Amino acid sequence: SDHPHVAAGLNNLAESMRTQGKYDEVKPNYERAIEIWEKAYGPDHPRVAGGLNNLATLLYEQGQYDEARALHERALKIRE
């Protein structure tokens, strides 16, 4: 389903799994949540920014610093 509540659930599940170190399972959930929020609210919505920050944190924890920075910068632009 593409309902924003599904995106929130995916995001929450990803957060729980990230804290357990299940990184391979987490990224698709964050990406799907962001995709749903972008469709529901548009690419410049604060919900999208929150999802981008969560995904960026995951990537940072995995040592993917350039990718993480790009997502953090995109999220900051949305919130400015």
N, C-alpha and C positions, 0 to 999 in steps of 0.2 A: 504494500500500500504506500501511496505517496502522501499520506496525511502527516502534518507537522508533529502530531503526537507520536507517530512511529519514529520519526527522526529523533525526538527527545529520548525515547526508549533506547534506540540504537546508541545514542551518545552516552547515556547513562551506563549501558552495558559495557561500552568501550572503556569508560572511565574505570569501572570495576575490574575489568580484565587487565587494563594497563597497570593498575596497582599490584596485580598478581604476576606481572611480568610476561603475560601472554601476548607479546607484541605482534606476532604474525596474525593473530586473530583480530586484533584491535583496529588496524588501519582500514580494512574494508568497511567496518561499522562507522568510523568517523567519516569516511568518504561518502558513504551512502547517506548519512545524516545531512551532511553539507549539501549534497545534490538535492535532497528533498526540500531543505530550507530554501535553496536558491530558486527552485521551481515555485514554491509556495509564496515566498516573500520578495523575491528578486535578489540579485547578487550583492546588493549593498545594504542588507538588513543586519541589525545587531546580532540576530541569532546565527547568521552565517559567520560573522566575525568570531563569535564564541566557539563555533565548531572549528574554524580555521586555527584559532589559538590552541585548542585541544590537540588537533592533529600536529601542529607545529611542536608542541611539547613532546609528543610521542617521538617525532623525528629527531628532535634534539637529544632525547634520551638514548636514541640509537646511533648517535654520532653523525647524523645527516644534517650538519649545521647550515649549509647553504640553503637547502630546501626548507628547513625550519625558519630561517630568517626571512625568506621570501613570503612564507605564509603569515608570519607575524607582521610583516610590513603591510601586506594586503589587509589584514584585520585592522591594523591601526588606521589605514586610509578610510576604511568603512566607518570607523568610530570618530574620525575627525570632523 
